[in-house]
Each structure stands twice: as C-alpha cells, then as structure tokens.
Amino acid sequence: MVDLVSPGVAVREIDLTTTVRNEPTSIAGVAILAQKGPIDQVITVESEEQLANIFGKPNTTNHQYWFSAASFLMYSNTLKVVRILTAGAVNSCVSGTPILIKNNKHYEYGDGTTGPYNDGSANVGIVAARSAGAWGNDLKVEYCNTAAGYAETTKTTVDATAAAGATSITMVSAAGFSVGDIVYFQESDGQKYRVTAIATNDLTIVRYPTTTATGLATSIAAAVTVDREWRYADQFDCLLDGSSCWCDELGLCCKGSYIYRSDRCY
C-alpha cells in the first residue's frame, strides 16, 4: 500500500467474486420437479432468477432438483430444463373438471392423445391457469364483457338520507350491483366508495381509494343518483373490444371483451 506523505486518496480494488462464470461454453440439461411452468418442454434457463420465475421457488418436495440446477447456473448461463409430469397434475380452472394442459404446444395442437384446447372444447370455464399445479389455486380472474358492466351512470338513487360517516347506504334498488363495485354519490369533492357487502338494497361501503377515514365524506340526501363502475375500471384506458389500448405493452391479452394476463392464463 502506498504511504501518503500529504493528505490524499488511496484507491484499493478488491475482487470479491466467489465463483468464475464460464459463460457460453458449459451447457447441461436437467429434469426437475417444479411448482409451476411448462411440462415436457425444454426451456433454456440463463440464471437462478429466471429458474425461479419460470418454475417457481424450491420447497420440501423439489429442493434437491432445484438447487442442483441453481448450482450449475453459478458457473454457466445455459441450462436446458424440463419439468417432470407428476401423477394427478392438472391446471386450475374456473369450473367443471380440471384438465392437464402441459404447455403452449399442447394447448394449441394437442399431444396426440389429448387437446388441442384453443378451440374452447375443454369444459373448464372461461379461463384455466397457464401451467399445472396448486399455485394456480390462488389466481383471481376478473373480466368485464359489457359496456354496462364496465360503468353505468344513474344506476339507481339513494332511498333515504345518509349522514356523514355512514357505512351503510340504502338504495331504491341494489339490483345489478356487485361486491367490489365502485360507486359515486355525486359528492362535490368527487369521493368514490367501494362496495364491501350487499344486503337486499343496503350497500356497505368503504372509501375508495382506501384512506384512514371511514364512511361517507358528507351527508347524502334521498333521491341522489348513484353511478357505479367495475372495480378495475380505472386501471384500463382501452375499449372493451380490445382496440386502441396498451395491452401488448403490459403483457395483457385482449380477446373480444376480455382482458387478462396472458402469461398466467389461457
């Protein structure tokens, strides 16, 4: 190390690399048990992060497979990974009897025994999880297939005066309202509310967007008109037919009136 005679800056470079990555020359293949991801399809994985994104994180069932693959990726960036088909594996679905959709090719062309399913022939409801496994049980799919479902002005009117702070508002009719809908009572500050429960014609509401304050911001008179909209309406600025929107940029799929994450569902 250089001894400084007068005040100054001494620079030291220390290499903290723990492994030497042999970039393109080391290629291997592995079959693993995985929580998600395509089955019976060779996928090229370049990093541990990509391995987790595609096939899920390790657990008590697959940790030996997973960490063997991850260890190889510490030294190389080319690993061919195939997810093993396990007994009873199926894709989560909306209704009907769950089926197995192994991968995109199986979905579009079939595997010679089952499929294809891109013609809507599978009786599983409007969507199914993109890959098999219990992970798909946590998916929630919301869709809006009509202009009225997206938003309605003057849907109904308030039946009786409600005081500021009230969390339950009585409508003349609550027909056509759903839990999760966003409602607007024509308050001058533009405050909106989310419906959390419906009992006959009574809507239980919380402020939207969520705040620490609860209930109505101001008192609401009887006969005030009520507007409603789909709970996710403010997250989309495209038409219901999927045209003139940013779906492709966000990885969304627009088919007819439906908008959903194309990388997670069929």
N, C-alpha and C positions, 0 to 999 in steps of 0.2 A: 504494500500500500504506500502511496506517495505521501511523504510528510510535508504538510503545508507550512511554509515559513511565515506567510501572512494570511489573514482571513480569505477564504475562498470556498469553492465547492468541489468535493471529490466524488466522482461517479464510479460506482461498482455495479457490474452486471452479474447476476446470479441466475443460473439455469435451474429452475425448479421442476423441469419436466420429469415425470415418473416413468413414462414409457416412450418408446420410439415407434411412431406410427409408420408402418410400411404401406404407403398409400395404395397404389393400384395393383401391386403385384401379388398380394395374398388374397385368394378367393376361396371361399368354402361354402358348404351347404349344410343345413340343419333342419330337422323336423321337430317341431315343438308343440306342446300343449299350450293353449292360449285362451284368454278370456273372450277375445273377440278377433275380428279380422277374417279375411277370406280363407276358405278351407280348400285343400287340394289345388292350390295355385302358388306357383313360385313367385315370391316377392323379393326384389333386391333391396336390402336394407343397408344404409350407409353410416348409421350412428345409433348409439343406445337410445337417444331421444326418439328417433324415428321408429325404433323397435317398439318402444312403449306406446307411441301414438297409434301405430297400426295394430299391434297385437295385445295391447293392454299391459299393465304392470305385473310383476311377479306376485304369486301368492303361495300358500302352503301346498298347493297341488302341482304347480308348474315351475317352482323356483329353480330346480336343478336344470331344466331345459333352458329357462330364461337367462340365468346367469352364465351358463356355458356360452350362449350366443353373445351376451353382453361382453364377456371376457375377450372373445375373439375380436369384437369391434374396437377394443382398446388398441389393437395393433394393425387393423385394416379397416377399410371403408367399403368393402364389398362382401356381403354375406347373403346368400340365397336362402330364404326362409320359407318353409311350408308349414302351415298349421295342420295338425293332425285331426282327423274326424273322430270324435268320441261318440260312444253309444248314447242315443237319445237326444243328440244335439238338434235343436230347432231354432228358428228365428221367432222372436217375439212378434205378436201381431195384435190387431185391434179386436178381432172376433173370430169365431169359427175354430177349426182345428189347426194349430201351428204346424208349419211345414219347414223342411230344411232347404234353404237357398244357400248353396255353398259359396258362390262367388258371382261376379257380374256375368261371366260366360254362361254359367248355369241358369241365371235369371233370364238371359236373352235368348239362349239357344238350347238349353237343356243339357243333360249329361248322357243322353241315350236311353235313360230309364225314366227319369222324371223331368218335368219342365218342358218347354220354357214357361215362364210365368209373366212375361212382359205383355201378354195379351189380356191380363186380368182374370185368367182362368182359376187362379188359386182363391179359395173361399176363406180369406183371412181378413176381410175388411178392406178399408181404403189404402192402408199402408202396412208394411212389415219392416222390422228392424233390418238394417243392411247386412249384418252378419249374425251368425248364430251365437247363442249364449245368454246367460241370465242378465248380463249387462243391459240388454235391450228392455228389460222389465222396467227400467227407470226412465225410459223415454216418454216424453209427453208431446203429442202432436195436436196442434190447433189449426183448424182451417176455416176459411170464410168463403162460401161459394155463391153468395148472392149480394147484390148491392144493398139490399135491406139489412142483411146480416152484418154488413160492414158498418153501416151507420144509418140512423133514422132520426129525422128532426120531428118534433111534435109527436113523439111516440104515444104519449098519454098526458094526463095532467095530475097535479097533486090534489088529493081528495080533501085534506084538511090542513090548516095552518100548522107549521112545524117551527119550534123555537130554535134559536141559535144553539148549537151544541148537541142537538138531537141526532141520534144514530139510527133511528128507525123512522122511515117516511112512508106514509100510506098513499098509494096511488089509486086513481079511479079504477085502473085495471093494470095488473102486472103481467098480463099475457104477453109473451114474446120477449120477456126479459130473462137473462141467464146469469147465474153466479159468475162474477168476473167482469160483467159488462161495465162500461164507464158511462156515467150519467151526468147530465148538466141541468141545473135548475134555474138557469138564466140569471145567476148572481152577477152583479156588476163587475166583480173582480175576476170573473172567468173561472172560479173554482169548480173543479170536477170531483167526482166521487166514484169509487169502485164498489160494486155490489158484492157483499160477502155472504148474504143469505136472503132467501125469499120465503115468506110465509103468507100464502094467499095473495093479498095485494100490498103487503108490507115489505119494503126493501130495507135491509140492514146495510149501512154504508160506512166506508172509511174514506178519508180524504185521498185524492189522487192528484199528483204523485204523493207518496207517503210523507207525512210530516208528524211532528210530535203532537200537534194539535189534533183534537178528535171532534167528530160530529160536524154539523153544519157550520159554515163560517158566519152566516147571517140567517135571520129568520126567513122562512119561505111561506108565502101566502097560499091559500087554497086557490085552485084553478090555474096555477102557474104551469106552463107547458114544460114537458120533460123530454130532452133529447137523449138518445142512447147511441153507443158505438161499441164495436167489437173491442175487447180488452187490449188487443195488439194493434189497433188501427193506427196509432201514432208512430209505429215503428216501420211503416211501409209508406212509400210515396209513389207506388206504381198502381196501374189499373188492375182491376180484377181479372182481366183476360191475360195478364202477364206481359203486356206490351209496354214499351217505354219505361222500363224500370231497371234497377241496378242489380237484378237477381244474380246475373253471372258474376259480377264483381264480388259479391258476398258469398259465393258458393251456394246460392239458393237455386232451387228448381221451380220453374213456373209452368205448370201444366193446367191448361184451362183456367179454372178459378182457384187452383190450389197452389200455395207457396210453402215450400218446406226445405229443410236442409238435405240437399241431395247426397251428401257424403255420409248420412246416417240412416236414411230410409230408402225404401223402394216405393 
